[in-house]
Amino acid sequence: MSQGSKDSLSQDKNLLTSQKPLNVLEKVLQRKLLARELSEEQRARFERWSPLCGFVITVWHEIHKLSPNDAKLEEANVLRVLYQSSFIIADSIKYNSSAKLESEGHAAFNSLRGLGKEIPGETVKKIECSLKEVYENLLATEREIRAEALWEFLSSAAKTLLESLGEQKLRLDYLWDRREALEKEGVSEADLLFYEILKRRIRRIRELVQYNRKTIPQRQDSFTRHELVVPVFWQGQRIKVAFDGRFSKIHTPKDKLVFVTRMSNVQRLPSEYFTWVPLRSNYRVTHADLKNEPIVLPLIDEQVQEDIYKKLKKSESPMIHSELYPENSKGQEEGTSLSTKLFDICNKLVSYILKADSNNESEPVSSYSTVCPETYLPRKAASSNEAESIFEESYIQKICSRLCNESDGAMPALDKLSLDSDDFEQMQSLGNVLRKWFCRKCYTYACGEHLPLEVPIPERIFSLSYEKDRTSVLCPPCGSSCFDSQEISSQNSLCDHMWTNEDVYSFQSFWRVFGSNWCDFATIFFGRHTCYECAFFAESTNVARRKATRKNGQRKKNQSKRNPIVAVMNHIHCCHEGEECSSDNCSCKKSNLYCEKYCPCQILTQGNCARKAVYCTCRKGKCLNGQCPCFTEKRECDPDTCLCFANCRNPSKQKDNEFTCKNIGIRRKAHKRLVIAPSDTHKGGWGLFTLEPIEKFEFVCEYKGELVSLEELGRREKSYERAQMTFLFSRETGEVHIDATRKGGKSRFANEPEKNRPPNCFSQYMRTMGDLHVGIYAARNIQAGEEILFKYECGSEL
Ligand SMILES: C[S@@+](CC[C@H](N)C(=O)[O-])C[C@H]1O[C@@H](n2cnc3c(N)ncnc32)[C@H](O)[C@@H]1O
């Protein structure tokens, strides 16, 4: 390679890496063309057709590079390019947009590169032959820029295609489905169908080209100077819209000017090389993820080499998999998730219930004290032996052992534990597995998003008197022997079932979920213990409490060694033995935060913790102003504790996502309707647009992504440096650092405003469900169609 061409290449590369390639494509091509010393006439022609020329020349050269020796392959590729490019050209003429031509042309070309194989079949050959003549014409141009020859080539090729294939009357989408089905089966007819589809597209293209040639001014740049007036309907009237490139003036009958935004048509999302996984909620990065992370992160702007791309794809798959199935990190080797297994266990339980049902069919219902009206299970078996014969294997044992088998080092190694053991402490640790991995925020087992909480068991876990609490109001007495209708007495004949160790620990595991709803406890025990027995047991026993507290202390010490999770955390709740929160023992107090309802101190003190967060009573429910304590403390309202109607929908509003309380967007995922489209501010990049009007301070969307530690953030920042594009969110004061590069929500496409322009949104850390999240909120009233813009700068919320 000569020195001159090397220089030119490095110049091009510099230009391409410093800016988006699509933006500079034209410049690069122009320079290349000028270097060829075009004649005045050629140059004039190029200027006229520059976008079209630019695209076709690039495509042509690239194809030649891909297959220099294989003429047939080249032809097949040309055929594909022809199809795509005719469509793009027609479209761009229709929309009068050279930018569209460039960007779509580039995208189309990228997708074509991936095909890289010859299309077999008689039809192809036929088409190729008929195109050959035109194609040779093109070659005869000695690779010079002959825009008009090229144009002729495209349109006559379209015509030839149409004529050679003849007319058929199948629906396009039907054909497409059929083609896919055939292709899967490997039937060669799939190719025929593909060309039928091609033919139809080309017919449509021809129609469009002919129509637009007639109706749209020939000069490509005319639309900036001449208004293109088209009739549209607006508010029920036929009026005229004048396009000025970006905004449209609508001349109403009263000559009032209304501006509307013309949004670009989005064909595909930008996921060519830099793939990203859409997330529903933040994803906590673990050691396992970091191990899987590919070392080579491709640059967004760079043409990624095939081998790097393959490597990336290969290394990305386990990440995506573990992201989709976060609980899989515990049972990955077996190929099934923990949830699936839990589901299996539940299924098994159901079959036990059914079995128990059928076993009992022959017996009169009256032989049992009561029958649960919902499950038809006996509340109290005639004898404990009988109860055990119904359940061939203890279901709680099963759940526990299954849970423990699936666990990695994070859960206690219970395989050595004999389930028949009378060892009280061993059995207790079994119960703790259930208790520890039950997420109090998500109300699921091993949710994958939150750390298991180490909650000390309070001294007084059972209330002596039966409180008519919320759950008990919802659950009517379960039968004549129900606790509700009895008096607690050790003499009561209903307390005649033995409490095995296993029962005791199951009881401990579930009490925090069911509280004093003894009827639900009875349901869990499937007839082994009545609700009365559960209540009596709660009142009379204190062994479990004492042991649990001691055991809990031990476990807490070991836990820090065992926990494999990287310290990438949202706020960790306070967790201490004593009831009172002091700056020594309470992490909330240390971080200058109020204790949340999820903090164990709320349970220990039965909601009377002095540092309890103040919840709001905003009657009108707006909760978006300084009068709402939740809003001012940057905390979302809580439907359980706030009196602002955060838990109900606004009856006067029709839309589902309209809630009376506006300060609950992240929790409810009540984001606005947003779309990704080519940005107005980041030229050549993508942006986030709203499809509906947004009021000032309203929640727009959450900035979601991978939660990473500060160190990991620094590491990633370095690796993304060369890409000149960042999806990291971090504030100097923030506890949470988010990377939305590879996993995120639509919000990752939100851009910054141009210099000296105010943003229309701002980002803010918000505390919801005890976790920190990043919300994007409207800084002013925003109209539908506007681009969402907020400042990325560290430390600035607005
Ligand atoms: C979170 S991404 C936004 C999405 C991005 N526009 C895209 O195409 O994927 C942030 C990056 O967009 C670019 N960007 C954002 N605002 C911009 C602006 N006003 N002008 C130019 N580039 C901008 C910067 O490269 C920045 O690192």
The ligand as an ORCA input file, in Angstrom:
! r2SCAN-3c Opt
* xyz 0 1
  C     -26.573      7.767     27.381
  S     -25.913      7.924     25.775
  C     -27.269      8.595     24.905
  C     -27.681      7.738     23.752
  C     -26.888      8.002     22.508
  N     -27.315      9.239     21.909
  C     -27.002      6.859     21.498
  O     -27.048      7.115     20.313
  O     -27.025      5.693     21.889
  C     -24.859      9.256     26.082
  C     -23.934      9.564     24.938
  O     -24.655     10.224     23.897
  C     -23.862     11.273     23.367
  N     -24.570     12.533     23.592
  C     -25.489     12.775     24.533
  N     -25.937     14.055     24.437
  C     -25.280     14.612     23.404
  C     -25.305     15.898     22.808
  N     -26.095     16.851     23.239
  N     -24.490     16.121     21.758
  C     -23.670     15.159     21.284
  N     -23.606     13.909     21.808
  C     -24.397     13.636     22.854
  C     -22.536     11.261     24.106
  O     -21.632     10.525     23.330
  C     -22.844     10.529     25.367
  O     -21.736      9.857     25.862
*
